[in-house]
Amino acid sequence: MSIPALVRPRPVYRAADLLAAYLPGSLFFSSSRGTLLADGVHARVRPGSGSQALAAAAALDAALAAGLPEPVVAGAVGFRPFDRTGLVVPAVVRRAEAPAAVRAPDAESGTSWTVTPRPEGARYADAVRRALELIDRGDLHKVVLARSLELTADAPVWVPALLARLVRADPAAYGFAVDVTAPGDPAPRTLVGASPELLVSRRGATVVANPLAGSAPRSGDPAVDRERVARLRASTKDLGEHAHTAGQVAEVLGRFCVDLEVPAEPEVIGTPTMWHLSTRITGRLADPTDPAASALGLAEALHPTPAVCGVPAAGALAAIADLEPEDRGYYAGMVGWTGHDGDGEWAVTIRSAEVADRTVRLSAGAGIVAGSDPAAELAETSAKFGTLLRALGVEEAG
């Protein structure tokens, strides 16, 4: 006799199996909480100009009613949410444990790259100076300015290999690959990256956010890194920048939580290329059944945080539109998943790239506050490109 479907045991996968099974068009997301690989499209989430979370809840209800087991909404949302949205209910979802720490495969050798900064470094530094004028006038407290590198290879970029190098180089990061092909794109486009920043996670009534703001490059020399970490901990400029971000995240989560724990001071966390000031904020939801308090609903309420936008948000958005020559697309947006029970996990799409055939577009930003130095902010963006450049095998650029 066959086992009824409702009690048939789930297949057991390893994170390495799902990473190896990823192909362009699939959706991959990994973190210390686990690994998810999704294929096919059962339904698309179409929020129009309304709430992403409410549209997702309706789509999940419909999927459950149609017999889809344990449906999730997954995908990516752009920096300007209603300009770029790619959320779906996948047809098939496989899960595994968190990725293991293993030696990352070397980047392919022999690839020839053409690198075009957008904008050039001098123009970015000039934009920082213009932002500082707005801050000095009192129009802004903080604004995050980004720039891009457009890399063109002499052969198509194989996204599964790039994703594998990113995940294995930093399994503690939020690894992701999402199809973000838009109508009219001449080739399929994939958003891929390894973000160090959790926007928000929910499990039952417990929510966690981990904003990062205030950074320093990692050198690889223990003595130099100890000095850089100490300097970061004592930096008035970086601590002020971080306080803007952590305070705003706590204020937003406080609207949904009955208890909220916010550390008095940030800690320093490291990635293979950077050091960051970090505050881990935890809370208990007042009403976990509220669709607005789902993982996606909380992410929607938080996005964009001052870590990628600025303070006040409206003024920072206007300054970004004026000072950045390139549209951010999915950079500094959010990527992740939410289940029918409201649980899920969303990361900020930094340390990311959009890959289309032979072209890779990287973006990185720096928080501009009173006391920022244009040359230092330019250097910070260059350091943040390192995660993707290493995985691509590009020695130095921009």
C-alpha positions in Angstrom: 0.0 0.0 0.0 1.3 3.5 -0.9 1.8 6.0 1.9 -0.8 8.8 1.8 0.7 12.0 0.5 0.0 14.0 3.6 2.2 11.7 5.7 4.8 10.8 3.2 8.2 11.7 4.6 9.9 14.7 3.1 13.1 14.1 1.1 16.2 15.0 3.0 18.7 17.3 1.2 22.0 18.7 2.0 22.8 22.4 1.4 25.6 21.3 -1.0 23.0 19.3 -3.0 20.8 22.3 -3.4 23.7 24.6 -4.3 24.8 22.1 -6.9 21.3 21.7 -8.3 20.8 25.5 -8.8 20.4 26.5 -12.5 19.6 30.0 -13.9 15.8 30.5 -13.6 15.7 28.8 -10.2 15.6 30.8 -6.9 18.3 30.1 -4.3 18.5 31.6 -0.8 20.7 30.5 2.1 21.6 31.7 5.6 22.5 30.3 8.9 18.9 29.4 9.3 18.9 27.1 6.3 18.9 26.8 2.5 16.0 27.1 0.1 15.9 26.2 -3.6 12.7 26.9 -5.5 11.7 26.1 -9.1 8.8 26.9 -11.4 6.1 29.5 -10.9 2.8 28.5 -9.4 1.6 32.1 -9.2 3.0 35.6 -9.5 2.5 38.2 -6.8 1.1 41.4 -8.3 0.7 44.1 -5.7 0.0 46.9 -8.1 0.6 50.1 -6.1 -0.6 48.4 -2.9 0.9 46.3 -0.1 3.3 43.6 -1.1 2.5 41.7 2.1 -1.3 41.7 1.5 -0.8 40.6 -2.1 1.5 37.9 -0.9 -0.9 36.7 1.8 -3.7 36.4 -0.8 -1.5 34.5 -3.2 -0.4 32.1 -0.4 -4.1 31.5 0.6 -4.9 30.7 -3.0 -1.9 28.4 -3.3 -2.9 26.5 -0.2 -6.5 26.1 -1.4 -5.2 24.8 -4.7 -3.3 22.0 -2.8 0.2 23.4 -2.9 2.0 22.0 0.2 3.6 24.6 2.5 3.7 27.4 -0.1 6.0 30.3 0.1 6.4 33.7 -1.5 10.0 34.3 -2.6 12.0 36.6 -4.7 13.4 40.1 -4.8 12.1 43.7 -4.5 14.1 46.7 -5.8 15.3 49.7 -4.0 12.3 51.6 -5.3 9.8 48.8 -4.6 7.2 49.5 -7.3 9.7 50.0 -10.0 11.2 46.5 -9.5 9.3 43.6 -8.0 9.8 39.9 -8.7 7.9 37.9 -6.1 6.4 34.5 -7.0 4.8 31.5 -5.3 7.2 28.7 -6.6 5.8 25.4 -7.8 8.4 23.4 -6.0 10.5 24.2 -2.9 13.3 22.1 -1.5 15.0 22.9 1.8 18.2 21.9 3.6 20.4 22.9 6.5 22.7 26.0 6.4 25.7 25.9 4.1 28.9 24.4 5.6 32.2 26.2 5.7 34.3 24.6 2.9 37.0 26.0 0.7 35.5 28.1 -2.0 36.4 27.1 -5.5 38.8 29.4 -7.3 37.4 31.8 -9.9 37.9 30.8 -13.4 41.2 31.9 -14.9 41.7 33.3 -18.3 38.6 35.5 -18.5 39.2 38.9 -20.0 37.2 41.7 -18.5 36.4 45.3 -19.5 35.5 47.5 -16.5 33.5 50.7 -16.8 32.9 52.7 -13.6 29.5 54.5 -13.4 30.2 57.2 -12.5 33.9 57.7 -12.6 35.5 58.1 -9.2 36.0 61.9 -9.5 32.3 62.3 -10.3 31.3 60.2 -7.3 33.5 62.2 -5.0 31.9 65.4 -6.3 28.4 63.9 -5.5 29.6 63.3 -2.0 30.6 66.9 -1.7 27.2 68.0 -2.9 25.6 65.7 -0.4 27.7 67.3 2.4 26.4 70.7 1.3 22.8 69.4 1.9 23.8 68.0 5.2 25.5 71.3 6.2 22.3 73.2 5.3 20.3 70.9 7.6 18.3 69.4 4.7 19.6 65.9 5.5 21.3 64.0 8.4 22.5 61.2 6.3 22.3 60.0 2.7 23.7 56.8 1.2 25.3 57.3 -2.2 26.0 54.4 -4.5 28.0 53.8 -7.6 28.4 50.9 -10.0 30.9 49.0 -12.0 29.8 47.5 -15.3 32.0 44.5 -16.2 31.9 42.8 -19.6 33.5 39.4 -20.1 34.8 37.8 -23.2 32.4 34.9 -22.7 29.0 34.4 -21.0 29.2 34.4 -17.2 28.0 31.1 -15.6 25.9 32.1 -12.7 25.8 28.8 -10.8 29.6 28.8 -10.5 29.6 32.4 -9.3 26.9 31.6 -6.7 28.8 28.6 -5.5 32.0 30.7 -5.0 30.0 33.4 -3.1 28.2 31.0 -0.8 31.3 28.9 0.0 33.5 31.9 0.5 31.1 33.2 3.3 28.5 30.6 4.3 27.4 32.9 7.1 26.2 35.5 4.6 22.8 35.6 3.0 23.5 33.9 -0.4 21.0 34.4 -3.2 20.3 34.0 -6.9 17.0 35.2 -8.3 15.7 35.5 -11.9 14.9 39.2 -12.4 14.5 39.2 -16.2 12.2 42.0 -17.2 10.1 42.4 -20.4 12.3 43.7 -23.1 15.6 42.4 -21.6 17.8 41.1 -24.5 19.0 38.2 -22.3 18.0 36.5 -19.0 19.0 38.5 -16.0 20.0 37.1 -12.6 20.4 38.9 -9.3 23.2 37.1 -7.4 25.0 38.0 -4.2 26.1 37.3 -0.6 24.7 40.0 1.7 26.0 40.4 5.2 22.9 42.3 6.3 19.7 40.8 7.6 16.7 43.2 7.0 14.3 41.1 9.1 13.6 37.5 10.1 10.5 36.1 11.8 10.0 32.8 13.5 6.6 32.5 15.3 6.2 35.7 17.4 10.0 36.4 17.4 11.5 38.9 15.0 15.1 39.8 14.5 16.7 42.7 12.5 20.4 43.3 12.2 21.2 46.7 10.6 24.8 47.4 9.6 26.1 51.0 9.1 29.7 52.2 9.6 32.4 50.2 7.8 36.1 49.7 7.3 38.0 47.5 4.8 39.5 44.2 6.1 43.2 44.0 5.4 44.0 40.3 6.1 46.8 41.4 8.5 45.7 40.6 12.1 47.5 43.6 13.6 46.2 46.1 11.0 42.7 44.6 11.4 42.8 45.0 15.2 43.7 48.7 14.7 40.9 49.2 12.2 38.3 47.5 14.4 39.4 49.7 17.4 39.2 52.8 15.2 35.7 51.8 14.0 34.5 51.3 17.5 35.7 54.8 18.5 34.7 56.7 15.4 32.3 59.5 16.1 31.3 59.7 12.5 30.7 55.9 12.1 28.9 55.6 15.4 26.6 58.5 14.5 25.9 57.0 11.1 25.0 53.7 12.8 22.8 55.3 15.4 20.6 56.8 12.7 20.1 53.4 11.2 19.6 51.3 14.3 17.3 53.9 15.8 15.0 53.9 12.7 14.8 50.1 12.6 13.9 50.0 16.3 11.3 52.6 15.8 9.6 50.7 13.0 9.7 47.3 14.7 8.4 49.0 17.8 5.1 49.6 16.0 4.6 45.8 15.8 6.2 44.5 18.9 5.2 44.4 22.6 8.8 43.8 23.6 11.9 45.1 21.9 15.5 44.6 22.9 18.0 47.1 21.4 21.7 46.8 22.6 23.0 50.1 23.9 26.1 49.9 21.7 26.9 48.2 18.4 29.4 45.4 18.0 31.8 44.8 15.1 31.2 41.9 12.7 33.5 40.9 9.9 33.1 39.5 6.4 35.9 38.3 4.2 36.3 41.9 2.9 34.9 44.3 5.4 34.3 45.2 9.1 30.8 46.6 10.0 29.2 48.1 13.0 26.2 45.9 13.8 23.2 46.0 16.1 21.1 42.9 16.5 17.6 44.0 17.5 15.0 41.4 18.7 11.3 41.7 19.5 8.1 39.8 20.2 5.1 40.5 18.0 1.9 41.8 19.4 -0.2 40.0 16.8 1.6 37.3 14.7 -1.6 36.7 12.8 -1.6 40.2 11.3 -0.6 39.9 7.6 1.2 43.2 8.0 3.4 41.5 10.7 4.5 38.7 8.4 8.2 38.6 7.5 7.4 40.3 4.2 5.2 42.8 5.9 7.9 43.8 8.4 10.4 43.9 5.6 8.1 46.2 3.6 7.7 48.5 6.6 11.4 48.7 7.2 12.6 49.1 3.6 14.5 51.2 2.7 16.4 51.5 6.0 18.9 54.4 6.6 21.6 51.8 5.9 20.9 52.1 2.2 18.9 55.3 2.0 19.3 58.0 4.6 17.6 60.3 7.2 15.0 61.7 6.6 14.0 59.1 4.1 12.1 61.5 1.7 14.9 63.9 1.5 17.5 61.1 1.1 15.5 59.5 -1.7 15.3 62.9 -3.5 19.0 63.4 -3.1 19.8 59.9 -4.4 17.6 60.5 -7.5 19.5 63.8 -8.1 23.1 62.7 -7.3 23.2 59.1 -8.6 23.4 58.9 -12.4 22.4 55.2 -12.6 19.1 53.6 -11.4 19.8 51.2 -8.6 17.5 48.5 -9.9 17.6 45.6 -7.4 20.7 46.9 -5.6 19.8 48.0 -2.0 16.4 46.3 -2.2 15.5 43.1 -0.4 15.5 39.4 -1.2 14.1 36.4 0.7 11.0 34.4 1.4 7.8 34.3 3.5 5.7 31.2 4.3 1.9 30.9 4.7 2.4 31.1 8.5 4.1 34.5 8.2 7.6 33.2 9.0 10.5 34.0 6.8 13.7 35.9 6.2 14.6 38.9 4.1 18.1 40.3 3.5 19.3 43.6 2.1 20.6 43.2 -1.5 24.0 44.5 -1.0 27.2 42.8 -2.1 25.2 41.9 -5.1 25.3 41.9 -8.9 22.9 41.7 -11.8 24.3 39.3 -14.4 23.0 39.1 -18.1 25.0 37.0 -20.6 28.5 38.6 -20.6 27.7 41.6 -18.5 27.9 42.0 -14.7 26.7 45.1 -13.0 28.0 45.6 -9.4 26.9 48.3 -7.0 28.2 49.6 -3.7 27.3 52.5 -1.5 28.6 54.5 1.4 26.8 56.5 4.1 27.4 60.2 3.9 27.1 62.2 7.2 28.6 65.3 8.6 32.4 64.8 8.7 32.5 62.4 5.7 35.5 62.6 3.5 34.8 62.2 -0.3 38.1 60.3 -0.9 37.4 57.9 2.1 33.8 57.3 0.9 35.1 56.5 -2.6 37.6 54.0 -1.1 34.8 52.4 1.0 32.8 51.7 -2.1 35.8 50.2 -3.8 36.4 47.9 -0.8 32.8 46.8 -0.9 33.1 45.7 -4.5 35.7 43.2 -3.3 33.2 40.4 -2.5 32.0 40.1 -6.1 35.3 41.0 -7.7 37.0 38.1 -5.9 34.3 35.7 -6.9 34.6 36.8 -10.5 38.4 36.6 -10.5 38.9 40.3 -11.2 42.0 41.5 -9.4 41.3 45.2 -9.1 38.7 47.7 -10.5 37.3 51.1 -10.0 
